[in-house]
Amino acid sequence: MAVLITGGAGYIGSHMVLELVDAGEQVVVLDNLSTGFARAVAEEVPLIVGETGDQALVNRIIREYGIKAVIHFAASIVVPDSVANPLGYYRNNTSNSRALIECAVNGGVRDFIFSSTAAVYGNPGEVLVNEEAPTLPISPYGWSKLMTEIMLRDAGSAHGMRYAVLRYFNVAGADPAGRTGQSTAGATHLIKVAVETALGLRPKLEVFGTDYPTADGTCIRDYIHVGDLASAHCEALRQLRAGARSFTLNCGYGHGFSVRQVIEAVKRAAGVDFKVETAPRRPGDAAAIVADISRLRETLHWVPRYDDLATIVSHALAWERQLMARRVVAARHAKPA
Ligand code: UDP
């Protein structure tokens, strides 16, 4: 009775795999390796390379491995790309999810966890956002995720499949044991960009907007450690298996940091100064968005282990150093003798 993890070779998915393997669960990964890495998948875990929208393949996996639970991470996640290529996003995130949900329902999957996003709230009226806030995405990415939430809701009530929708705020950090982390080249997320700059991989960091109505003029976000996010999924799975009714939860820590605070934390952790320039606002950025996690705390018996910006940043830095070291080794091997 294995758990199927789609996108298990990606950043968050690979942490999820480790969390479940560490808990003694049997896991199978389905990933098309478009942005993920085979080496990110724990060795003992079967990795099937393919599309979540390939129903023949998914039906076979569900049958062969006796899948009773699905955790669905596989998705395209770059907001500006979704604006440039909405139909590609609706295909990969919405149509493929529809196909996957159908296979899950037909294959007798009991529990389904979906990786959603705070982007479903768009530009919320309040800084602290709870799950009842209006969902009004401002990008095709956000809509593509919201549509999947709606499909799950309706399929769940029609066919009795229990589901958990987890809306992530800003995910960062890496496995404290250094087994996996954020490996995507050209990543745009603040903490990843900042650690790359601290390690000299980028010449400078640009702060997108310094005239927001916040204490230091830069945007405020709720950064959650990827390990805590993975453990929240584990707990969600436990609840669903125990027969809990389907639920939708914000995943964050309930407090935020400004862009400048994050930059200072990275400089402190790395022990270096680096070039920071101010740049115009990035279109679509909300000034401040922080998760109201009352429901998360009530629903899950979840105690975060890494709710500390310095810890998040130090794990991200350690992972980035490891990536750099691997690149040096790979380059050495690639050199002709
Ligand atoms: N940001 C920035 N410079 C960067 C990357 C991000 O100033 O190089 C800012 C961005 O404008 C936002 C915050 O950092 O206010 C978090 O952005 P990120 O892309 O990490 O996550 P998002 O909140 O957009 O999902």
Residues whose N, C-alpha, C, O or C-beta is under 5 A from the ligand:
A	BS01	UDP	T188 H189 L190 V193 E206 V207 F208 C219 R221 V259 R282 D285
